[in-house]
Amino acid sequence: MDTIETIYNRKSIREYANDEVSDETLLRIVEAAARAPSSKNSQPWRLFLLRGRALEALRSDYLNGFDQGKKPSFEYVYNPERVPESYKARAIALGRAIFAHKGIRRDDTEKRRQHDRENFSFFGAPYLFILAMEKNGYAFGTFFDCGLFFQNLMIAIAAEGLGSCPQFSAMSYPDILHSHIPASSDLTFIAALPFGKPFAESSVNKFTTEREPIEKFFRIVD
Ligand SMILES: Cc1cc2nc3c(=O)[nH]c(=O)nc-3n(C[C@H](O)[C@H](O)[C@H](O)COP(=O)(O)O)c2cc1C
């Protein structure tokens, strides 16, 4: 696949097959991601891969937390205090579109809860990357560097014929994450990336998102 095609082929995958991904492929993905540029080559990212029993134990604690109504307690603020109206409108449109695709009605609280719950099972993925950074090492700039690394991960995963779904919701329970990831008390977790082979017959994986026409955000100045 050429690079542009791979970028177009990547989309969020929310249902997985259980196929094994070889260590060779896993390492190739991580090595490729680490080629991301960073200011002064500081490479502020840290990455964990959870799989097998370690992932099942985390998944079980996450689902228990969700089912018991554990309150999310994020380690960092994702959105500005006042979210611009244009961002809000797109978020609402996304919510409506995905619920419509899944046949979930606005007033169907149980199905909406199930939809939210899927985030806490990492969409059943057989592999989970967790991106982190040193607690005393983050600022807008280093977050930006980590975003470049994270995008590289997703593109490398897509280039290997696999799928992934970036997740902020998986940062809801940092206490649980810290308890499952040894020697992580000096780290802040940033995002999760469930990945694996997309489930072929999945309906949710057929969901696609639109983008604004580039005239909305792009201007040539000459
Ligand atoms: C940092 C980040 C966090 C996200 N968190 C979630 C999440 O918690 N749950 C989810 O289902 N999708 C999540 N998404 C996926 C977005 O909804 C998705 O990328 C967007 O709608 C565009 O769709 P696409 O990825 O299929 O192109 C997240 C994406 C990013 C970049």
The ligand as a MOL file (V3000), in Angstrom:
LIG
                    3D

  0  0  0     0  0            999 V3000
M  V30 BEGIN CTAB
M  V30 COUNTS 31 33 0 0 0
M  V30 BEGIN ATOM
M  V30 1 C -7.1750 11.1340 20.9960 0
M  V30 2 C -8.4060 10.4120 20.5100 0
M  V30 3 C -9.2720 9.8590 21.4310 0
M  V30 4 C -10.3740 9.1190 21.0010 0
M  V30 5 N -11.1650 8.4940 21.9290 0
M  V30 6 C -12.1450 7.6570 21.5090 0
M  V30 7 C -12.8670 6.8840 22.4490 0
M  V30 8 O -12.6410 6.9670 23.6530 0
M  V30 9 N -13.8150 6.0280 21.9900 0
M  V30 10 C -14.0780 5.8960 20.6470 0
M  V30 11 O -14.9470 5.0850 20.2830 0
M  V30 12 N -13.4000 6.6110 19.7240 0
M  V30 13 C -12.4320 7.4750 20.1230 0
M  V30 14 N -11.7070 8.1770 19.1980 0
M  V30 15 C -11.9470 7.9480 17.7680 0
M  V30 16 C -12.6210 9.1280 17.0800 0
M  V30 17 O -13.9980 9.1500 17.3610 0
M  V30 18 C -12.3560 8.9860 15.5790 0
M  V30 19 O -10.9750 9.0500 15.3190 0
M  V30 20 C -13.0470 10.0440 14.7440 0
M  V30 21 O -14.4390 9.9660 14.8990 0
M  V30 22 C -12.6940 9.9140 13.2670 0
M  V30 23 O -13.0250 8.6130 12.8120 0
M  V30 24 P -11.9450 7.6310 12.1800 0
M  V30 25 O -10.8900 7.3910 13.2200 0
M  V30 26 O -12.7140 6.3810 11.8740 0
M  V30 27 O -11.3710 8.2990 10.9740 0
M  V30 28 C -10.6330 8.9770 19.6030 0
M  V30 29 C -9.7560 9.5800 18.6850 0
M  V30 30 C -8.6620 10.2700 19.1310 0
M  V30 31 C -7.7060 10.8530 18.1200 0
M  V30 END ATOM
M  V30 BEGIN BOND
M  V30 1 1 1 2
M  V30 2 1 2 3
M  V30 3 2 2 30
M  V30 4 2 3 4
M  V30 5 1 4 5
M  V30 6 1 4 28
M  V30 7 2 5 6
M  V30 8 1 6 7
M  V30 9 1 6 13
M  V30 10 2 7 8
M  V30 11 1 7 9
M  V30 12 1 9 10
M  V30 13 2 10 11
M  V30 14 1 10 12
M  V30 15 2 12 13
M  V30 16 1 13 14
M  V30 17 1 14 15
M  V30 18 1 14 28
M  V30 19 1 15 16
M  V30 20 1 16 17
M  V30 21 1 16 18
M  V30 22 1 18 19
M  V30 23 1 18 20
M  V30 24 1 20 21
M  V30 25 1 20 22
M  V30 26 1 22 23
M  V30 27 1 23 24
M  V30 28 2 24 25
M  V30 29 1 24 26
M  V30 30 1 24 27
M  V30 31 2 28 29
M  V30 32 1 29 30
M  V30 33 1 30 31
M  V30 END BOND
M  V30 END CTAB
M  END
